Amino acid sequence: METKITKLLNIKHPIIQGGMHYVGFADLAAAVSNAGGLGIITALTQGTPEKLEKEIIKCKTLTNKPFGVNLTFLPSLSPPDYAGLVDVIVGQGISVVETAGNNPQKWLPKLQENNVKVIHKCTSVRHALKAQDIGCNAVSVDGFECGGHPGEDDIPNFILLPRAADELAIPFVASGGMADGRSLVAALALGAEGINLGTRFIATQEAPVHDNVKKALLAATELDTKLVMRPLRNTERVLSNAAAGRLLEKEAELGENIKFEDIMSEVAGVYPKVMQEGQVDEGVWSCGMVAGLINDLPTVQGLIDKIMQQAELIIAGRLKTTS
Ligand SMILES: Cc1cc2nc3c(=O)[nH]c(=O)nc-3n(C[C@H](O)[C@H](O)[C@H](O)COP(=O)(O)O)c2cc1C
């Protein structure tokens, strides 16, 4: 299946694995790229330019296909060495960067002068238009269903994607709630050129996370996510667990006076404990509503092949005979 995104990124299938903290390591990124999609290493999990460089070099030993790096720009008192991370990305000849969070404008000239394509992840049409204005090559449109940070507008993909299609000239992929071949066909119908998956890729054989995390995703339904940190205007969709319950109680108690310091125990430094040690109730961790569509633990190749087969069957079968 050829789309503007497969051509832009030089990949076989229009399927991207979104950056994921403590999940997007070389092993997963390489598995996705080897299966014909675009795997992405998450730079901030590595933290320093030196560690990112090592992870990129490891990924190159696992695949000879293109893979990308996610750069998430968060407000921080002690920001990571973004300039150093960008230098490594360019120096290692990475061809795609997924940016997220704050406006990536400052880094575009250096990346694009070095032939790096930039896909900015956005949760609203206005942010997608801004990304287009500043010269991003594509955007990833992340609907309210998504795992992670859905923004504050709460617009689900059935509205957000066609709105993006009506406004944007650059290609975009649909992100949030994408699980299978049905998702891909629907995303294409709504104007996207491909799909970006987060949560679904965690429930795969190759995802480098503790089995307890995969078991929690298999057990979860579409009803098992919560929105936390809304009063801080930093909303995150997380798996509903004991820590999410504690955090929401604090939010109810403290109301508008809540500060980040009040919720440190539920959010700070929890990813290694959850993803690597399997302590899934230790803190809050991103998870999409798509958990309700996850019932198996396939290999990455098996998952991507099945998505493509199902999509092609729907297009050539049911859609053809009903039109
Ligand atoms: C555990 C987890 C960690 C994530 N970490 C990041 C991150 O560090 N940076 C980022 O841009 N997006 C992050 N995301 C968001 C994903 O890249 C993707 O946009 C989102 O998961 C799509 O929604 P879905 O989970 O419904 O597929 C994360 C998502 C999950 C589930």
The ligand as a Gaussian input file, in Angstrom:
#p B3LYP/6-31G(d) Opt

LIG

0 1
 C        3.460000       4.121000      27.665000
 C        3.410000       5.274000      26.688000
 C        4.438000       6.213000      26.718000
 C        4.421000       7.287000      25.813000
 N        5.471000       8.168000      25.824000
 C        5.511000       9.167000      24.881000
 C        6.640000      10.036000      24.803000
 O        7.584000       9.938000      25.578000
 N        6.620000      10.990000      23.842000
 C        5.590000      11.122000      22.942000
 O        5.637000      11.976000      22.068000
 N        4.497000      10.313000      23.007000
 C        4.446000       9.332000      23.943000
 N        3.365000       8.477000      23.972000
 C        2.264000       8.661000      22.984000
 C        2.426000       7.741000      21.767000
 O        3.557000       8.078000      21.009000
 C        1.198000       7.815000      20.831000
 O        1.024000       9.145000      20.383000
 C       -0.076000       7.356000      21.509000
 O        0.175000       6.224000      22.306000
 C       -1.133000       7.023000      20.468000
 O       -2.289000       6.563000      21.074000
 P       -2.637000       4.989000      21.286000
 O       -1.926000       4.613000      22.552000
 O       -4.107000       4.973000      21.404000
 O       -2.109000       4.234000      20.105000
 C        3.348000       7.419000      24.884000
 C        2.313000       6.471000      24.900000
 C        2.332000       5.404000      25.774000
 C        1.206000       4.415000      25.737000

